[in-house]
């Protein structure tokens, strides 16, 4: 089975990343989300395809010294939990 996920827009209230850090954040988010789906599957509700106009994921908090890659992985986990896995 192949899974294709398209995130049109991701709004992260209160998270300010320097332009140089955004690529690390996005790479970690994509990698972790792919790993979570590969390891844990996806909810049967999404098996036949579904479009969601919006998703409110659980709140994520970061340590003050968190790296962009750690933040991206944490946000991926919240998104994964948000789709009802």
C-alpha positions as a Python dict, from the first residue, in 0.01 Angstrom:
ca = {
    (1, 'X'): (0, 0, 0),
    (2, 'X'): (124, 346, -73),
    (3, 'X'): (25, 654, 121),
    (4, 'X'): (37, 1003, -19),
    (5, 'X'): (-3, 1294, 217),
    (6, 'X'): (-23, 1652, 104),
    (7, 'X'): (-15, 1933, 360),
    (8, 'X'): (-119, 2251, 186),
    (9, 'X'): (-49, 2479, 480),
    (10, 'X'): (90, 2422, 828),
    (11, 'X'): (22, 2691, 1087),
    (12, 'X'): (242, 2680, 1394),
    (13, 'X'): (131, 2943, 1643),
    (14, 'X'): (414, 3077, 1853),
    (15, 'X'): (697, 2902, 1669),
    (16, 'X'): (949, 3130, 1509),
    (17, 'X'): (1217, 2963, 1300),
    (18, 'X'): (1504, 3137, 1131),
    (19, 'X'): (1496, 3089, 754),
    (20, 'X'): (1810, 2873, 777),
    (21, 'X'): (1636, 2640, 1026),
    (22, 'X'): (1319, 2584, 823),
    (23, 'X'): (1472, 2324, 593),
    (24, 'X'): (1588, 2116, 893),
    (25, 'X'): (1244, 2144, 1051),
    (26, 'X'): (1063, 2036, 733),
    (27, 'X'): (1304, 1750, 662),
    (28, 'X'): (1258, 1613, 1015),
    (29, 'X'): (880, 1653, 998),
    (30, 'X'): (860, 1467, 666),
    (31, 'X'): (1097, 1192, 776),
    (32, 'X'): (927, 1132, 1110),
    (33, 'X'): (578, 1138, 963),
    (34, 'X'): (683, 884, 699),
    (35, 'X'): (835, 664, 970),
    (36, 'X'): (523, 682, 1187),
    (37, 'X'): (294, 587, 899),
    (38, 'X'): (527, 305, 789),
    (39, 'X'): (557, 166, 1144),
    (40, 'X'): (206, 227, 1275),
    (41, 'X'): (-8, 238, 966),
    (42, 'X'): (-289, 475, 910),
    (43, 'X'): (-642, 485, 1042),
    (44, 'X'): (-887, 271, 840),
    (45, 'X'): (-1094, 588, 795),
    (46, 'X'): (-821, 714, 563),
    (47, 'X'): (-764, 388, 373),
    (48, 'X'): (-981, 489, 78),
    (49, 'X'): (-859, 845, 65),
    (50, 'X'): (-997, 1149, 237),
    (51, 'X'): (-949, 1521, 218),
    (52, 'X'): (-950, 1713, 544),
    (53, 'X'): (-1008, 2087, 521),
    (54, 'X'): (-830, 2130, 854),
    (55, 'X'): (-681, 1936, 1140),
    (56, 'X'): (-620, 2056, 1492),
    (57, 'X'): (-333, 1850, 1627),
    (58, 'X'): (-251, 1809, 1996),
    (59, 'X'): (-42, 2087, 2146),
    (60, 'X'): (333, 2043, 2131),
    (61, 'X'): (580, 2203, 2368),
    (62, 'X'): (954, 2227, 2314),
    (63, 'X'): (1252, 2258, 2542),
    (64, 'X'): (1408, 2604, 2517),
    (65, 'X'): (1717, 2454, 2351),
    (66, 'X'): (1529, 2226, 2109),
    (67, 'X'): (1682, 2195, 1765),
    (68, 'X'): (1468, 2250, 1454),
    (69, 'X'): (1498, 1879, 1372),
    (70, 'X'): (1360, 1788, 1717),
    (71, 'X'): (1076, 2033, 1671),
    (72, 'X'): (992, 1890, 1330),
    (73, 'X'): (981, 1535, 1468),
    (74, 'X'): (759, 1644, 1758),
    (75, 'X'): (517, 1822, 1526),
    (76, 'X'): (504, 1512, 1304),
    (77, 'X'): (405, 1305, 1607),
    (78, 'X'): (128, 1550, 1691),
    (79, 'X'): (-1, 1545, 1333),
    (80, 'X'): (2, 1166, 1332),
    (81, 'X'): (-192, 1154, 1659),
    (82, 'X'): (-427, 1420, 1523),
    (83, 'X'): (-550, 1202, 1239),
    (84, 'X'): (-687, 953, 1486),
    (85, 'X'): (-423, 686, 1484),
}
